Amino acid sequence: MPRIFFLYLIIFVFASCEQSTTPDVSNLKADVKIVRTETKLNDIKTKEQLEKLINQNPAFYNLYFKKIIGVYDGDNIDTIFTNFNNFVSDSLVNDLTQKVTTKYKTTEKLKTQIDRFYKYLQYYFPDQSAIPNLYTFISEFGYQIFIFEDDDNKDGIGIGLDMFMHPDIDYKMIDPDNTYFSDYVTRSWNEEHIVKKIADLYVNDNVGAAPGHRLLDQMIHNGKILYITDLLLPEVHDTIIHEYSGTQLDWCYQNELQMWSFFFDKKLFYEANPTKIAKYIYPSPKSPDMPDAAPGRTANFIGWQIVKAYMDRYPDTTIDELIKMTDSQLIMEKSKYKPKQK
């Protein structure tokens, strides 16, 4: 009985600690509207129906027809309707539409995740309380996610669901020579990563560009992005935040000291040559000269740990203050970051 009580106490204390670090956002409101354009467009049979649909959400549909699928030709609805019919009747598009609508029969779970994200966004960035409409669509693998000026000068977000179909679609077969469709990139193109990709739009906009070209500048900058994304998505697993597999993330945790030592020994912290540091900060199948198990973007993981260490030492630092800190060297020094041998 005492052992059971002790175990319960540990669980209770752990849960209490977890709860204390996550703010209560239950009083904040977020009710995202998701417009399923791929299903709406699939039901269009006449040019009158198409014109009526365009007038319901003109900002998105004009953008969609002009830029995304390229069927817009002036304001002639007859031409638009003819080009649109050619697009939706294409066998590839037809098959894609069926696959997407089958996989995404409902977006209720997705809406719950996105609503929760916008509550945390309001909490950490009170000036960003406006909730955009979200438009799902199919683009024949041309566009994944973007933000645009919607009707009434508010933000809108477009989500290409055909770019979130992993593993149902083998993206590598679309264009085998295009590294954009490599497995290490497309493995995160699934439903679980949609809310993270939406968060990326806001975090990248708020954090802005890196203050310098050195690896240290880039890794601290990307560490800030990961840290803030983690705050905005507290229920989301770190594998999604980092876009790593479980095995890759575990390798980083287990080899944190080795990674830190590698960057130090190779004198890479102050390296600014893009060709020498790119794979440590951008998506890549692995990090050069590290063990084969080391994924790409290992510098970002270390940058994240440095930022976390800094924020742990200076917990009164606001997110806005963190963003405005541009001295990467100072952040690293004041963080007192010292990875331990696992």
C-alpha positions as CSV (number, residue, x, y, z in Angstrom):
1,M,0.0,0.0,0.0
2,P,2.8,2.6,0.8
3,R,4.4,1.8,-2.5
4,I,1.2,2.5,-4.4
5,F,0.7,5.7,-2.5
6,F,4.3,6.8,-3.3
7,L,3.8,6.0,-7.0
8,Y,0.5,8.0,-6.9
9,L,2.3,10.9,-5.3
10,I,5.0,10.9,-7.9
11,I,2.4,10.9,-10.7
12,F,0.4,13.7,-8.9
13,V,3.5,15.9,-8.5
14,F,4.6,15.3,-12.1
15,A,1.2,16.1,-13.4
16,S,1.0,19.2,-11.2
17,C,4.4,20.4,-12.6
18,E,3.2,19.9,-16.1
19,Q,0.0,21.8,-15.5
20,S,1.8,24.7,-13.8
21,T,3.9,25.3,-16.9
22,T,1.0,25.4,-19.3
23,P,-1.2,28.5,-19.0
24,D,-5.0,28.2,-18.6
25,V,-6.6,29.5,-21.9
26,S,-10.1,28.2,-21.2
27,N,-11.4,31.8,-21.0
28,L,-10.1,32.7,-24.5
29,K,-12.3,32.2,-27.5
30,A,-11.4,30.6,-30.8
31,D,-13.8,29.2,-33.3
32,V,-12.1,28.5,-36.6
33,K,-14.2,28.2,-39.8
34,I,-12.9,25.6,-42.2
35,V,-14.1,25.9,-45.8
36,R,-13.8,22.6,-47.6
37,T,-13.3,24.0,-51.2
38,E,-12.3,20.6,-52.6
39,T,-15.8,19.2,-51.8
40,K,-17.6,22.4,-52.8
41,L,-15.9,22.6,-56.2
42,N,-16.6,18.9,-56.8
43,D,-20.3,19.6,-56.7
44,I,-20.2,22.4,-59.3
45,K,-22.2,21.5,-62.4
46,T,-23.0,24.9,-64.0
47,K,-21.2,28.1,-64.6
48,E,-24.0,29.8,-62.5
49,Q,-23.1,27.6,-59.5
50,L,-19.4,28.4,-60.0
51,E,-20.0,32.1,-60.2
52,K,-22.2,32.0,-57.0
53,L,-19.5,30.0,-55.2
54,I,-16.8,32.5,-56.2
55,N,-18.9,35.4,-54.9
56,Q,-19.2,33.7,-51.5
57,N,-15.4,33.8,-50.9
58,P,-14.0,36.0,-53.7
59,A,-10.6,36.6,-52.2
60,F,-9.7,32.9,-51.9
61,Y,-11.4,31.6,-55.1
62,N,-9.8,34.4,-57.2
63,L,-6.4,33.5,-55.8
64,Y,-7.1,29.8,-56.2
65,F,-8.2,30.0,-59.8
66,K,-5.5,32.6,-60.8
67,K,-2.4,31.5,-59.0
68,I,-2.9,27.9,-57.7
69,I,-4.6,26.0,-60.5
70,G,-4.3,28.7,-63.2
71,V,-7.7,28.4,-64.8
72,Y,-8.6,32.1,-64.5
73,D,-8.6,34.0,-67.8
74,G,-9.8,37.5,-67.3
75,D,-13.4,37.9,-65.9
76,N,-15.1,35.7,-68.5
77,I,-17.0,33.2,-66.5
78,D,-17.6,31.0,-69.5
79,T,-13.8,30.6,-70.0
80,I,-13.2,30.1,-66.3
81,F,-15.9,27.4,-66.2
82,T,-14.5,25.6,-69.2
83,N,-11.0,25.7,-67.8
84,F,-12.3,24.6,-64.4
85,N,-14.1,21.7,-65.9
86,N,-11.0,20.6,-67.7
87,F,-9.1,20.7,-64.3
88,V,-11.6,18.7,-62.2
89,S,-12.3,16.1,-64.9
90,D,-8.6,15.3,-65.2
91,S,-8.0,11.8,-64.1
92,L,-5.2,12.7,-61.7
93,V,-7.2,15.5,-60.1
94,N,-10.3,13.2,-59.9
95,D,-8.3,10.5,-58.2
96,L,-6.6,12.9,-55.9
97,T,-10.0,14.4,-54.9
98,Q,-11.3,11.0,-54.0
99,K,-8.3,10.1,-51.9
100,V,-8.4,13.4,-50.1
101,T,-12.1,13.4,-49.4
102,T,-11.8,9.8,-48.2
103,K,-9.0,10.5,-45.8
104,Y,-10.4,13.8,-44.6
105,K,-14.0,12.8,-44.3
106,T,-14.3,15.2,-41.3
107,T,-12.1,18.0,-40.0
108,E,-13.6,18.0,-36.5
109,K,-10.4,16.7,-34.8
110,L,-8.3,19.1,-36.8
111,K,-10.6,22.0,-35.9
112,T,-10.2,21.2,-32.2
113,Q,-6.4,21.3,-32.5
114,I,-6.4,24.5,-34.5
115,D,-8.9,26.2,-32.1
116,R,-6.6,25.3,-29.2
117,F,-3.6,26.7,-31.0
118,Y,-5.3,30.1,-31.6
119,K,-6.1,30.3,-27.9
120,Y,-2.5,29.9,-27.0
121,L,-1.5,32.4,-29.8
122,Q,-3.9,34.9,-28.2
123,Y,-2.3,34.3,-24.8
124,Y,1.3,34.8,-25.8
125,F,0.6,37.3,-28.6
126,P,-2.5,39.3,-27.4
127,D,-2.4,41.6,-30.4
128,Q,-3.0,38.6,-32.7
129,S,-6.5,37.8,-31.6
130,A,-8.2,37.7,-35.0
131,I,-9.2,34.2,-36.0
132,P,-8.8,33.6,-39.8
133,N,-10.9,31.4,-42.0
134,L,-9.1,28.2,-43.2
135,Y,-9.6,27.0,-46.8
136,T,-8.7,23.4,-47.7
137,F,-8.0,22.7,-51.4
138,I,-6.3,20.5,-53.9
139,S,-3.5,21.9,-56.1
140,E,-1.9,18.9,-57.8
141,F,1.0,19.0,-55.3
142,G,1.7,22.7,-56.0
143,Y,1.0,24.4,-52.7
144,Q,1.0,23.1,-49.1
145,I,0.1,26.0,-46.8
146,F,0.0,29.8,-47.0
147,I,-1.5,32.9,-45.5
148,F,-3.2,35.6,-47.6
149,E,-5.5,38.6,-47.4
150,D,-9.0,37.3,-47.2
151,D,-12.2,39.2,-47.6
152,D,-12.7,42.2,-45.4
153,N,-8.9,42.7,-45.2
154,K,-8.5,39.8,-42.6
155,D,-6.1,37.0,-42.8
156,G,-7.0,33.7,-44.5
157,I,-5.1,30.5,-44.5
158,G,-5.0,28.0,-47.4
159,I,-4.2,24.4,-46.7
160,G,-3.5,22.0,-49.6
161,L,-4.7,18.7,-48.3
162,D,-3.1,16.8,-51.1
163,M,0.2,17.8,-49.5
164,F,-0.8,16.2,-46.2
165,M,-1.5,12.7,-47.4
166,H,1.6,10.8,-46.2
167,P,1.8,7.8,-46.2
168,D,-1.2,7.2,-48.5
169,I,0.6,9.0,-51.3
170,D,4.2,8.2,-52.3
171,Y,5.4,11.7,-52.9
172,K,8.8,10.6,-54.2
173,M,7.1,9.1,-57.2
174,I,5.7,12.4,-58.3
175,D,9.1,13.8,-59.2
176,P,11.9,11.4,-58.2
177,D,14.7,13.9,-59.0
178,N,13.1,16.7,-56.9
179,T,14.6,16.8,-53.4
180,Y,11.5,18.6,-52.2
181,F,9.7,15.3,-52.5
182,S,12.4,13.3,-50.6
183,D,11.3,11.0,-47.8
184,Y,13.0,13.1,-45.1
185,V,10.9,16.0,-46.1
186,T,7.5,14.4,-46.9
187,R,7.4,12.1,-43.8
188,S,5.8,15.1,-42.0
189,W,3.2,15.7,-44.6
190,N,0.3,14.2,-42.7
191,E,-2.7,15.3,-40.7
192,E,-0.8,15.4,-37.4
193,H,1.5,18.1,-38.7
194,I,-1.1,20.5,-40.1
195,V,-1.5,22.5,-36.9
196,K,2.3,22.7,-36.6
197,K,2.6,24.1,-40.1
198,I,-0.1,26.7,-39.3
199,A,1.9,27.7,-36.2
200,D,5.0,28.0,-38.4
201,L,3.3,30.8,-40.3
202,Y,2.9,32.9,-37.2
203,V,6.1,32.1,-35.4
204,N,8.3,32.8,-38.4
205,D,6.5,36.1,-38.9
206,N,6.9,37.1,-35.3
207,V,10.5,36.0,-34.9
208,G,11.6,37.4,-38.3
209,A,14.9,36.8,-39.9
210,A,18.1,35.6,-38.1
211,P,20.3,38.4,-36.9
212,G,23.4,37.0,-38.7
213,H,24.7,34.3,-41.0
214,R,26.9,32.4,-38.6
215,L,25.8,28.9,-37.5
216,L,25.5,30.3,-33.9
217,D,23.1,33.0,-35.1
218,Q,21.1,30.5,-37.2
219,M,20.9,27.9,-34.4
220,I,19.8,30.3,-31.7
221,H,17.3,31.9,-34.1
222,N,15.8,28.5,-35.0
223,G,16.0,27.5,-31.3
224,K,13.7,30.5,-30.5
225,I,11.3,29.3,-33.2
226,L,11.2,25.8,-31.8
227,Y,10.8,27.1,-28.2
228,I,7.9,29.4,-29.1
229,T,6.2,26.8,-31.2
230,D,6.4,24.4,-28.2
231,L,4.6,27.0,-26.1
232,L,1.9,27.5,-28.7
233,L,1.4,23.7,-29.1
234,P,1.9,22.3,-25.6
235,E,-0.2,19.2,-26.2
236,V,1.8,18.4,-29.4
237,H,4.6,15.8,-29.2
238,D,8.2,17.0,-29.7
239,T,8.5,14.7,-32.7
240,I,6.0,17.0,-34.5
241,I,7.6,20.2,-33.2
242,H,11.0,19.2,-34.6
243,E,9.6,17.2,-37.5
244,Y,11.7,14.2,-36.5
245,S,10.8,10.6,-36.2
246,G,10.8,9.1,-32.6
247,T,14.1,7.4,-33.3
248,Q,15.7,10.6,-34.6
249,L,14.6,12.7,-31.7
250,D,15.7,10.1,-29.2
251,W,19.2,10.0,-30.9
252,C,19.4,13.8,-30.4
253,Y,18.5,13.5,-26.7
254,Q,21.0,10.7,-26.2
255,N,23.8,12.4,-28.1
256,E,23.4,16.0,-27.0
257,L,26.9,16.3,-25.6
258,Q,28.4,14.7,-28.6
259,M,26.6,17.1,-30.9
260,W,27.7,20.1,-28.8
261,S,31.3,18.9,-28.8
262,F,31.2,18.3,-32.5
263,F,30.2,21.9,-33.3
264,F,32.8,23.1,-30.8
265,D,35.7,20.9,-32.1
266,K,35.0,21.6,-35.7
267,K,34.8,25.4,-35.0
268,L,31.4,25.6,-36.6
269,F,29.7,28.0,-34.2
270,Y,31.2,31.0,-36.0
271,E,31.2,29.5,-39.5
272,A,29.1,31.6,-42.0
273,N,29.7,29.6,-45.2
274,P,26.2,28.4,-46.2
275,T,27.5,25.3,-47.9
276,K,29.3,24.2,-44.7
277,I,26.4,24.7,-42.3
278,A,23.2,24.3,-44.4
279,K,22.5,20.7,-43.5
280,Y,22.8,21.4,-39.7
281,I,20.0,24.0,-39.9
282,Y,17.9,23.0,-42.9
283,P,16.0,19.7,-43.7
284,S,18.5,17.1,-44.7
285,P,18.7,13.3,-44.5
286,K,21.6,13.5,-42.1
287,S,24.1,15.9,-40.5
288,P,27.5,15.7,-42.3
289,D,30.4,14.0,-40.6
290,M,28.2,12.9,-37.7
291,P,27.1,9.2,-37.2
292,D,24.6,8.0,-39.8
293,A,21.9,8.0,-37.2
294,A,22.2,11.8,-36.8
295,P,19.3,13.5,-38.6
296,G,19.6,16.9,-40.4
297,R,19.1,20.1,-38.5
298,T,21.0,19.0,-35.4
299,A,22.2,22.5,-34.8
300,N,18.6,23.6,-34.4
301,F,18.1,21.0,-31.7
302,I,21.1,22.4,-29.8
303,G,19.8,26.0,-30.4
304,W,16.5,24.9,-28.8
305,Q,18.3,23.5,-25.8
306,I,20.3,26.7,-25.4
307,V,17.2,28.9,-25.6
308,K,15.4,26.6,-23.1
309,A,18.4,26.8,-20.7
310,Y,18.3,30.6,-21.0
311,M,14.6,30.9,-20.3
312,D,15.0,28.5,-17.3
313,R,17.6,30.8,-15.9
314,Y,15.7,34.0,-16.6
315,P,12.0,32.9,-16.3
316,D,10.8,36.5,-16.1
317,T,11.9,37.1,-19.7
318,T,8.8,37.6,-21.9
319,I,8.5,36.1,-25.4
320,D,8.6,39.6,-26.9
321,E,11.9,40.2,-25.0
322,L,13.3,36.9,-26.2
323,I,12.4,37.7,-29.8
324,K,14.1,41.1,-29.6
325,M,17.4,39.7,-28.2
326,T,19.7,39.6,-31.2
327,D,23.1,38.9,-29.5
328,S,23.4,35.1,-30.1
329,Q,26.7,35.0,-28.2
330,L,25.2,36.7,-25.2
331,I,22.2,34.3,-25.1
332,M,24.6,31.3,-25.3
333,E,26.9,32.6,-22.6
334,K,24.1,33.6,-20.2
335,S,22.2,30.4,-20.7
336,K,25.1,28.5,-19.0
337,Y,24.1,25.6,-21.3
338,K,26.1,22.5,-20.5
339,P,24.9,19.2,-21.9
340,K,25.5,16.1,-19.8
341,Q,26.8,12.7,-20.9
342,K,23.9,10.3,-21.2
